[in-house]
């Protein structure tokens, strides 16, 4: 069974057809790149995979089942226009992403669990080249560094599916490889 399967999937807005007759399978561990002109439907497709938009026709399956309408921790995304919390440090931005997932009521972790998450966040910051910026605030970072921060925020929850919309557009020159821990 495929991780993701598209069967005769269409997306239209009124009379405007954006995507038509999409058929594809993505297996666990595969890396897929969508390439196309601006406005051709790449972001719409990502939004459907995230669950924020539904196909107009056809089927979009996750593990052989209809894709849940609500985004969950299995699907992480970094949008072209990423968002980070300006009032939190780089480290706190990554930690809070995990807190949202683990402690939805309080959005706060304490004690040993928090120290564990901070350790994981520091490993991720190292992996994306931001270890030295852990105590800085987003406004002190370049656009590329902010994009790497958004990537770390998404990776902290270990999603099965990572969706990246224009992921390398703002990255700093010289950043060639980001290795997941």
LUMSE-725586 format. One record per atom (N, C-alpha, C): x, y, z. Coordinates in steps of 0.001 Angstrom, whole numbers, plus 524288, in hexadecimal, padded with zeros to 5 digits. Layout:
! residues N
XYZ...
//
This chain:
! residues 181
803447FB678000080000800008000080375804DD800008020B8089F7FCE8804F980D827FC81803DA811068012B807B38143C80283806EA818208069D802CE81C12804D58039081E2F800207FFE0821F37FDD97FE4181FE37F8867F9438203A7F7647F76081EA17F23E7F35B822917F04F7F3F9824357EB6E7F047827B77E8DF7EDAE8249D7E4897E882824C97E4627E590822027E05C7E1E0825D37DDA67E307826E77D8BE7DFAF82A587D5967DE1782F427D89D7E1F7831C67DAFA7E0EF836507DE467E0AA83B4C7DAFA7DCC483E6F7DC087DBF2843777D97C7DB45847A17DDAB7DCA884C617DC407DB79850E07DF9B7D9E28555A7DC187D55C857937DD407D39285C1C7DA447D1328600C7DE047D15A864E37DC507CEDB869307DF1A7CAD586B657DB547C5EC86A047DC2C7C1EE86B8A7D86E7C2FD868D97D33F7C35B86BF17CF0A7C474869CD7C9D97CA468693C7C8C87CD8D86B3F7CC3D7D33E86B2A7CB807D583865FD7CD817D73A862A47C9E87D9B485DB57CB637DF7785EC87CC6E7E13985D777D11F7E6A185E707D2B07E9E18597A7D21E7E7AE855197D3B27EA4F850097D3417E66984C2B7D0F97E83E848D67CD707E4A58450A7CB2A7E74483FC97CA3E7E44783BB87CB217E5DD8364E7CA207EB1E834E07CC917EBE9836567D16D7F0CF834F47D40B7F07F82F5E7D60E7F45782C457D48F7F4EA826ED7D6697FA908263F7D8067FB6A824977DCD4800CD823E37DEA5800CD820997E3958054F81E487E4938063A81B697E96E80B7181D2B7EB9D80B8E81DF77F0A88106281F517F35D8112081B3D7F7A28159F818B77F786816CD814A87FB5C8199A8170B8000D81961814508046E81C20815F380932821E0816D0807E48241681B43809838299E81C68808B582AEE81EEE803848273281F647FFF682844821DD7FAE88287F827C87FB7682B9682A1E7F81482C3182FC87F7D482A0F831757F28B82618834B37F28582381836607EDB7823FF83C497ED368252183E107E88082573843A57E76B8216A8450C7E34C81E62849247E44E81ABD84B367E07181D2E850117DE1081D5D8502C7D8FA81F9D8549C7D63581B86856AB7D26881AF485BC87D23B8173D85E137CE9D81762863F87CEFB814FB866697CB2E814D186C1F7CAF3811AA86E457CF8881298873237D0BB80FA6875CC7D4D0809DA875A77D3728069C874557D740800FB874477D6697FEDB86F527D3FA8021886B437D374800498667E7D0CF7FD91862A37D4777FD6B863BF7D9917FA938605A7DD217FDE285D6C7E112802F585E927E1558065985BBD7E507804AE85CB07EAAE803BE861907EC1780233862C97F1727FCC1860AA7F29A7F93F860DB7EEDE7F40D85E877EF8B7F494858B77F0AF7F7FA856177EDD67F8E7850847EEAD7FB0684F897F42F7FEC4852BA7F5E0800DA852287FB2C7FC96853087FF437F936856DB7FE5A7F4EC857D7802037F1368532D8024F7F06F8507D7FDEE7ED2884BCF7FE0D7EFD884779801257F4F3846DE8007D7F7CB842F2803887F7BE84441809597F7E28493880A967F7B084AE28100A7F23F84A03812577EE4684A4480F077E8EE84984810D67E5E884E8C8116F7E82C852E880FCB7E570857EA810477E1F38590C80B937E2988560C8075F7DF1F8564E802D67DDDD850BE801397D93C84FFA7FF107D79984AC77FD587D78484A8C7F7647D88A845F67F5307D80A8456A7EF857D260846687EDDF7D1AA8488F7E93B7CC67849457E7207CA2B8440E7E5597CD97840B07E3567CC1C83B677E1A97D0AF837C77E2A27CF8E832CE7E2D17D3AB82EF27E3687D4E682DD47E91A7D93B82B137E9DC7DA998293A7EF157E03A82A8F7F06A7E10182C177F5457E62B82D057F77E7E671829AC7FC677E9EE825BF7FC487EA28821E2800787EF558221A8035F7EF0C821408086B7F3A4820C380BC47F34981B5E80E3D7F7248181280D367F708812A480F167F20480FDC80D787F032810E6808B87EB9980E42806A87E66881057808997E6818144680BEE7E1BA8168F80E1E7E13481C3880C487DC6181E2D80BF47DBC1823B380A8E7DEEC8272980E427E16482B0780C0F7E4AF82E9080F197E15F8315C813327E307831418182D7E0168342C81C287DFD7839FA81ABB7DB4C83C4881B867DA88841C581A0C7DDBC8457B81D5F7DEC0844038222F7E1C784762825A97E78B846018255C7EAF0849E5824D37F08C848C6824FE7F1EE8463A82A387F5B4842B682A187F7648402482EE17FD5383FD782EEF7FF6E83D67833008051B83D488338C807CE839C382F96804D5836D382C7380737833AF82851808F08370D823B2806AD83BB382354807C783F2481EE6809F884446820E280EEA8454C81F9D8115A84A3E820EF811DF84D8381C07811C18529A81C9B81236855FB817FE8157385ACD8193C8186D85C6E8155681B1F861758157B819478645A8109F816468687A811708143486B8380D1B8185286F3280AEB81750870FB8062281ABF874DC803B581B00879B38072A8169887B3A8094B8166C87F9580CFB815D687D318126E81A3887B728147C81A61878C6819838191C87C9781DE3817AE87A7B8224E816A787DE0826C98197A87BBD82B8781C1087F3582E2A81E9C87DF68331781C82881DB8371881D208809383C0981B2E883FC8402981F4F8881C8416581E3E88D1C840368224089122840D5823D38922C8467B82070890FC84A38821868921184FBE8245788D8D85276825638895984F9B8281D884D5851D182D878845D84F6F83134882648527D836758816F850648362E87CFD84C6F83A6E87C328499B83AC4877FD845C3839A2872C28486883C3A871BE84CCC83B5986CD784FA1835AB86C6585164833878708E8538782E1B8706F8556482A4586F7E850EC82B738718284C3D828218709E847B5827B886AD48467182C0686809846E182BFB8626F845B18295985F6B84A2082A86860D284EEF8282D85E26853708224085ED78536E8205E8638B8525781ABA8647E85291817DA8615184E6981A4E86046849F7817D585CFF845FE816C58578E8482B81A668558E84B47819AF8506984DBD815B8850BF85230815CF85507855168120A855B48595A80C76855D28574B80B9985856852DB80662858708508780472852E684F92807F784F8D84DD08067D84A3184C948059A846E98517B808EB847788555D808B884410859F48051F845F685E498043E84AFF85E878013E84D32862DE7FD6585135860C77F99484F5185DCE7F5F7852D985B207F2D08564785ED37F1C1854708638C7EE998577E867307F1C685BEE869957F65A85AAE86BA47F99085E9F86E3C7FD808613086A9B7FEE785E89866688030A8602D862D9807EF86188865F38092285E2D869A480DBE85F0C86CDC80F6B859D386F2F81468858CF86F2281697854258718F81A3B855D1875EB81AF885272879BF81E1F853BE87E458220684F6787F73825EE850B98828F8298984CE5884BF82C98849C1880C982D0C844B0881F08303F8413487EBE82E638410F8790F8293F840F18784382724840B6872EA828C08459486FD98288D84A198724D82A1884EEB86F9C82FE784ECF86E4F8332184D06871F3838C784CB9870EB839E5848F986C68836F6844B686C2983799840FA867DD836458438F862A2831F18465B862778304E8490585DA78344284D4085C3483644850188600583A438540C85EE283F218517B85C998409384CE085E8B8450984A0785C5A8441384881856B283F5E8468A8559483DF6845318503083E0784A1384CBC83C1184E6384ED083BF28534684BD78417C8552184AA4844FE854AE84E6B84A728564084D8284CFF852D18495084BD984DBB8495884DE684A408454384BF984BF283FE2846F784D4083F8D844CF84F0B83A938473B8542E838DF847E5857C383C8C84A5585CC483B3584FDA85BE68392F852A38583983B77857D6856E48398D8577A854AB83407853A88513D8331F8530984EC982DF9851D8852C0829B384EFC856ED82B0B84DA985ADE827198515B85F8B8273F8559185F1B82A468598B8633482A5C85824867F582D9C854DC8674A831908534486BB9834D1854C186B1583A8B858358677783BC0859A4866828413885BA686B78843D785EBB86E8B8410D860FB873498435585CF7877AC843EE8585F87705841918545B87B1A841C384FEA879BF8457C85092875BF848B184C4F873D084C09849E98780E84F7784D0187BC38514B84B0787FCA854D68497C884D88521184A00884F284CEE848758899A849FC8429988986848FB840A188DFB8472883B2588E73845C683AB288EA783FD88362C88D1183DB3835A088CCF8380783733891C38351F8361989664837538377889B398348C83D6689BEA8340E84060898FB837158461789947836D58485A89582832C7845088927D8303D846C188E9082C78845D489067826E5848EF88E648234E847FB88F5D81DBF8431D88C5681C198411E88D858177C83C9688AAF8157583DA2884DB815038424C8837881347843AA87DF4812CE843F087B3E8180E845F287E0281BF08463087BC082134840AB87B108236983D3A87EC482257837D287E3F8241E8352F879978217A8367C878BC81C8E8343187445819D38363186F2681C2583B2586EF981D9583D3986A498201F83ABE869828257D8398986DC982828836C486D7582D228315786B1282C4E82E9386CDB8284F8296786AAF8271D829D0864DB825D682DF4863508233682ED185DC88220982F9C85AB382719832C085CC482AA78339D85A2582FAC82E82859B8832BE82B3E85DCB8328F8262A85D9883534822E98590B833258231C8583982E17820138540382BC48226A84EA882CF68278B84E4682CED82A258493D82DC4829DF8474F833668293C84AC88372E829488493E83CB6824FE8454183DF0820C28454F83B0081C7D841A283BF181CFD83C99838CC8215D83BFC8360C8228B837338332781E058357E82F9B81C62838DD82C10817FC83772828AD819758331C824D8815B882FD88237F8169982BD581F7F816F282E5E81A2281419832A381978813EB8356A814808159083B058158F8198F83CCE812D181B5A842308136281A5A844FF80E4281710848F680E6D8159484BF8809D48187F85124809F181B3585255805BD81E5E857168057181CA885A3B800B281AF385F018018B81948862747FD4E81D9A8666D7FC5C8203F866097F7F2824B8869657F6AE828BB869347FB1B82A8B864927FC8782DB586402801408331D8666E8010E83536867337FC7A83A9C869017FC3083B1586E927FA2C836A68711B7F927836B3876527F6F28399087A5D7FA2E838EF87A2A7FF5783B5487E27802AD8404987C498055F841F08777A804428469287582806F984B66878938057084ED487942809358539E87C32808618573D879548049F85A3587C3D8016985E22879B77FE1D861EA876A9801968638B8722F7FFBE8672D86F06802C78647A86AC8805E985F6286B46806C485C818671E8097285B1D8631D8054D85DB885EB48057685CDB85AC28017185A3F855DF8039385B83854708085E8597F84F9180A84857788509081004852C684ED6810EB8509A84ED18162D84F838492281767851F78472281B7C85151841A981CDD84DC78412F82196849D383DE48211A8467083CDD8259984974839A78298E848B983AD382E9684B7F837DB8329B8497C83248832FB
//
